[in-house]
Amino acid sequence: MWALQRRDAMSVWQQFELKDRLVEYREIFQGKRIPRYKLARLFYVPIDEKKSQKDLLDIHEHYHTKFKTWLEEKQTVPLEDIEKEVFAKHKEEEIRKNNYLKLKVMITKDILSACEFCENRCKADRAGGKIGNCGVDGQAYISSAFVHMGEESPIVPSGTIFFYGCTFQCVFCQNHDISQEFAFERFKGKGHTPLDLAQMYYSLKSQGVRNINFVGGEPTPNLHLILESFLEAQVDLPMLWNSNMYLTETSMKILVDVFDIWLPDMKYSNNDCATKYSKASKYWEALQRNMKMIEERGSGEYIIRHLVMPNHTNCCSIPILNWVNENLKTPLVNIMGQYRPEYKVLRTEMYPEIKKKPTTSEMYNVRKHADDLGVYWKSVS
Ligand code: SF4
C-alpha cells in the first residue's frame, strides 16, 4: 500500500548516484546483509566489570579496529553460519556476557552518572535521577512511535521513534512540545525500558518499515538505553541515527560502528549562529569531527539534512555546502525549504531576521550552488 502513497520510495533506487551511496543500508533492508548491532553482540570481547571507565574505553578502542575488519568479512555471510563459528569457540552464555555491544552499554551506563553524552557536558547524575540540560533523567521517554511516510524517499516507510528531550534549545523548533516544552513531571519515572524499545522495533517491522529511525527531540540522551535494547532486539533492519550530531567524541566512538545509516542535521557553519539560535556553543567543531567519523569509523552512509534559513545562506548554507564538498567522500544532501517561524521566533520580537520563510531566490541560490559544486541533492530533497 505504501508504494502507492510514495512511488518515489521505489523509483529513487533507479538513481545510480543514490544506489552507490547507500549500498549497505539497502542490502540490510533487503535481507542481504546483517545489521551491525547483531554482529556487535556476537563479537567476543572479554569484559571485566571492575575496570575503570578509562580502561573500558581503551579496550573499546583496541577492539574497534578488529571489529571493523571482522564486520567487513561477515556482514554478507548467513547469520546461522556466523553463530555456528562463534559458538564453536565460546559458549553462547559466555558470548552473551562478553561482547562488543555489551562493552558499549557498560561504558555509556558509567558515563550516565556524570553525563557527557553531548557537548553540553553538563555532568548531570542522570543515573541518580537528576535531569540534564536536555530535560530528561536517565530513563527513555517516548512521545510516539509510528510508520513515517514523510521522510526522504530512500528512508520511507520509516519506523520512527520520537524521544522527549533535546541537547539543543532551538528558538525556532517545530517540535518544541517534545524537545523543550514538555511537562516532565507528568511522566517522570514512567520511562520505557530497553525491552519496550526492542518490542517497538518488532511491531514497526511487522508494519513493513525499511528502518528503525531514532529521533526526537534528540536521541543522544537515550543512547545508553538504545544500545541496551540492541542486546534484545531481533529485527533485521538498518538502524538509523537521526540527530543534530552534537555528540561528544566518546559518544560518537561508541555509536558509530553499530549504526547502519545516519540522518545528520547540518544547521549552521559557525558557532555564533549555533549559539544564538540553539545554545550550542561548540557546534561547528563537533559537527565537522562527527561527520568525518561517520566516514572514517562507521558505515559512511548518510543523508545530510540542511534546513535553509532566511538571511542565513551566506553565513551557513553556502559554507556548509563548500565544507561538505571539500571534506566528505560521498555527500548526499537534502536541501530543505520548509523552514517557517515557530516557537520563540513566532512568540517574541527577538529574532526578526528569521521571522519569515526563506525567499524563492535564497532557495534557488543554495540549490544552484550545490549544482555548481556537483553536490548531489535532487532525489533526496
Ligand atoms: S545528554 Fe543531556 S545530560 Fe548528557 S551532557 Fe547532554 S545535555 Fe547534559
Boltz pocket constraint, residues with backbone or C-beta under 6 A from the ligand:
constraints:
  - pocket:
      binder: B
      contacts: [[A, 115], [A, 116], [A, 117], [A, 118], [A, 119], [A, 120], [A, 121], [A, 122], [A, 123], [A, 124], [A, 126], [A, 131], [A, 132], [A, 133], [A, 134], [A, 135], [A, 136], [A, 166], [A, 167], [A, 220], [A, 221]]
      max_distance: 6.0
